Amino acid sequence: MSKFTLRAVMTFGLLMMLWMNAFSQNSSLSGKVVDDKGEIVIGATIVIKGSPISTATNQNGEYTINQVPLGKTTVTVNMIGYSSMDLPIQIVSGANVLNFNLNSSTNDLEEVVVIGYGVAKKKQITGSISSVGPKEFNTGVVSSPDQLLAGKVAGLTVNRSGGDPTAGSTIQLRGPSSLTASSSPLYVIDGVVGANIELVAPDDIVSMDVMKDASSTAIYGSRAANGVIFVTTKRGKAGKPVLSYSGYAAIERVANRVNVLSAAEHKQFVADNGLTVAASETGFDTDWQDEITRTGVSHNHNLSLTGGSEGTRYNASVNYFNNQGIVKRSDLERVVARVGIDQNAFDDRLKLALNVANSMNKSNHVDYGIFNGAARYLPTSPVRSDDVAYAPYNGYFQVPGRTNYFNPVAMLNQRDEERNNNTLLASLKADLTIFKGLTWTNVISYQQNQFDKKYYMHRTDFDSKALGRGFAERSNLKNIDKIFESYVNYNVTKNLHSFDAMAGYSYQKTKNNDGVVASSVGFMSDDLGGNNLNLGTLPDGYNPYSTYPYILESLLISVYGRVGYNYDEKYLLSASVRRDGSSKFGKNNRWATFPSISGAWRISRESFMQDQDLFSELKLRMGYGVSGNQNIDPYRQIIIFGPQNGQFLYNGNWMNAYGVNQNENPDLKWESTSMFNAGLDFELWRGRLGGTIEYYNKETKDLLYEYDVPSPPYQFNRLLANGASMSNKGVEITLNAVVYRNSDFSYNTTVNFARNINKVGSLASNIENIGVSQRYEGSIGLDGWTGQTAAIVLPGHALGTFYVANYMGYDEVAKKTIYQKPTGELVTQDQISAPDDYMVMGQALPKFTYGWNNSFQYKNWDLNFFLRGMYGNQIFNATRADLSRLQQANVTNISKDAVEEGIFETPLIASSRFIEDGSFLRLDNATLGYTFSTKESKYLKNARLYVSGQNLFTITKYSGVDPEVSLGGLAPGVDNRNYYPKTRSFLLGVKLTF
């Protein structure tokens, strides 16, 4: 053995001895954990801080940790229902003992939530507020932050009826409550009222607090009838800079297709039934749905930096999102940049917060008519043809003379629509502490939205508007919103009494539609698309303005206040009032008052509850308030003149015709919603099980509705007026439970349930002799269905009530469908008079909605899956009706369901035959993640890798593409052919913190 080898062996042996000696120096640590009543705490987690060493207390509340390194260390104990505790200890050789006395704490109740013009602890809340944080947000390809809340809040319905990345969501809180105005909630982002939700990237959100009852929302007056959603974003913190990156890449595919015949199946059906297809439409095998769709690839990247000192803190982030739609030529690209600076001055008496955010959206849109075309176009037809007859259509196969029959691939490629949407928000907030307990806050914000749209139909487009000449439309509009808020908050505590008060003033000026919308035809080339309207050659009499862009200006001035009283955190009382003046309404009704009052009793704080161990929190809440809805355009209260259809010749020149387009209504005012809310908040077994039970009664009156009026005496045949009413009553239940937890494994689950009953009241207006008894809605534009509707707005019934013929069955001998009249008489289709012989046959709004979230954690692994759904709703499947024309299978494709049904009579009326159960249960998303240990890394503080699936399966009886159809408007629940298929996505993501 060489000297070098001998020395190496001896050195290695010495190192091993030193290592073993160091190992032998480790000692044990044991102890007991009890609570503030001296009772043992089972399942508490004991951790040696800064190391992976941990254990849990046994059935006797005892724990033991072996191999604890010698020296100074800190030991942490955590347990649900108790305050976390850190204790330092000097570990010496041998046995060490460290006992813990934990203080009871309902941690959730200590959390701070945002309320109107302030914050409060959950235990102090007297209204109905639900908070959702990043851990509860939906995971997946999210094109808008509101989708993070889908299914997470009882009573809040976030409905995205398709997979279009450029489309928004329909949001309803506690049922529909308007006939005309928007149902969208009011967003308050970092204190800025009415801020655009697209200005926030999902990764920048700290929390979303949803105000659901009017006693909470009344402080926002005329804008709050649909609820208020507070969005709080990340802010800078004192300390070393923290750099974070999160990103994912995803693929999206069509989740479900229209079940139409393939080329082979269609050929067989035609042959079996003696039908003849034109020679030009045979001999090919085309899957039209495949031709217009693709596998979409999407990716998202978010980079943020926070840090600063105690006096100056900063935050900055940039988010890039690229969502490639599953339909070709549809996509969304967005960049959101945010910068924030917080500065303290004058010994922290003055706090300044500057925020600037900018969102730049670029999107490409498709004509939704391609979906109807992909379902109806014969699968035996070609996409393109070399025949000279199709040269005018750029070689795309078309069938001239056939109504509403367009080649979907041609429509997709010969219509270009690009939109650019740039939104800027800048705000400055100043908090001045005048003296202890009194703070004066001023907020100034400026929001500008610049919208640009370019639309072009090629010269070879089959539509007569563009064929041979092309058609271009250009929109360029600017919206500006300026807000000034000034309010003071005062709070004082003396002994067991706490008092708080807030008073403020608000000024908001809005200017929308400042721009131009113009169109042109007669282009020599398609090369420039809609970029230069001057290249068109307008024929005589052509009006180049497709839509007259009214500049819409409005002013809202408000004063408001709130007072609150708290006795020993046991009895809580709050009252608020807001006085709004809006230029949107008639001169006789410019001002309105919105009051509220609410109270809570924390029963668990009573002396008679101190000797029980079941309830760690029990609170009863009640409240009543009034809020409003002014979500209509300005100038609806005055006479408006505008261009009429056509032009007239005057002195040899064509002149635009002008006339009255809108009647005046000096009594026009906002909709008013009053709501009574009662809630019970509870926690059992020190937070092992908790939840909320809510009951509400929501009454909306003075609904805005457009009535038909005689002309004369009115100058126009329609009038917007108040007077109708509507109610929503419901129950909401939220339960959350820690099913199991120890040092290595935990399982948490949350369930929410919401039941809402909607009912339309009177449809009479507040103007004498103007009103309606009922109104037909939901126009169905199928061939041969001229003027037919599927829904009715009827007092005593809910919105979305289907009003159609009562289908009884099919007479195989007579080859006729049979229907029942309201009189009970059985008749055939040709004997039904629409809508006189129609009946109430179903309901589009669900009986209840629900969501179930499950979170598992095993050491460094985490798994989450979320199911949601609705029950008791029905859908009018107009798509199936359109594809049930078996006798016309030689000129249009049909569905496999129609073939199985075997009814050869062409449907020509809306009937219950096409009303289906829309209930569904969807596995909305599932995520599996792994968090890496970074204790050995000098720079990397956190690293997590995860995979996620979205819309993994849906259980439903509905035969259409997807049961989650739109629930907005006066005729919800109608699947009317023009759909964008829902997607199923899979993504790989990473989160890193440095």
Disulfide bonds with the S-S distance in Angstrom:
none
